[in-house]
Amino acid sequence: MRGLAPAQVLRDWPDALAILPLGGGVTAGHVLVLPKTHVPDVAADPQVSAATMQRVAEFAAEMGDCNVITSRGAAATQTVRHMHVHLVPRRDGDGIQLPWTPVAGASRRPGSDRQPWSARPADR
């Protein structure tokens, strides 16, 4: 990382940063944790990803209930080609819905009896 993008740094570890997302994020307290070493996604370098997830776990332990989310690839909604992990604080009744909803007639994998899912919002 070159340190050129504007960011409000919340934590600076030797191998990762915790920053506020541009625009404030989904909820108050939404944080991004990203490695200082460039990797395009979570699968590109397992050692970097594991070290980053350790930092995510450290930060999440201080947050309480939260979603921990990262995406890999365009089909998985990845828009920034640098691994980053969202920590989204949650409260009962906060109204935030994750984008996965059941899809009738589809399956996750051949022979699966588990409920399939889609990225469509439930109310559509």
Number of C-alpha atoms within 10 A of each C-alpha: 11 7 7 6 7 8 12 11 14 12 12 12 11 7 13 22 19 24 19 18 17 10 6 11 15 14 13 11 16 19 26 24 26 25 23 19 16 15 18 16 21 21 13 14 14 12 11 22 21 12 13 25 20 13 21 23 13 11 16 18 11 8 15 11 14 16 15 16 11 17 19 19 13 10 9 10 11 16 11 13 14 19 26 28 23 23 26 21 19 18 10 7 6 9 8 12 9 11 11 13 16 15 14 10 7 13 15 12 9 7 7 10 9 9 13 16 15 14 14 13 12 13 5 4
